[in-house]
């Protein structure tokens, strides 16, 4: 299972309504796997419980620009955040938190 949690560090609260796209790399292409928006707690589960997670390289794309514009920031510096990561075991759960502000972001491997 791949999950993410988006926190707005400028406002000190979860970032609700951020569109997140999950893709898996296949040779030289990216294949869409899931798409969802963060809930009121800033969380989203991008793979269904019964989805067989595969070993490989994945990418999360966050539409942070639209989110920040909805918060009143006309021109955020990072309109899109892309995070690429590897899944080394089909049995592992992967949690990728994202901390955002209009002018910066940070991420890490969560648990």
C-alpha positions, 0 to 999 in steps of 0.5 A: 500500500502507498499512502501520503500525508500532506501538511501545510507548514505555512498554515500549520495544518493539513493540506486538504484537497491536494490532487495526487497522482501515483505512477509506476515506471515501466521501461521509459514510460510512466504508467498511471496507477492511482489518482485521489485528493487529500482528505480534511486530514491531508491524507490519501491512500493511493492503492486499494487494499487488494491492489498487488503492489509491485517492486519498482520505481514509483512517482507521486505528483502533487498539484500544490499550485492549485492548492496554494492558489485556493489558499490565496497565494497567486503565484506559488514558486513550486506549482507541482511537486514530484517525488520518485521512490523505489519499492523494494518489496511487494509486501512493504507498505510505503508512506511518503509524507510531504511538507509544503509551503508556497516557497518550499517543500520537504519529504521523507520516508515515513512509517 
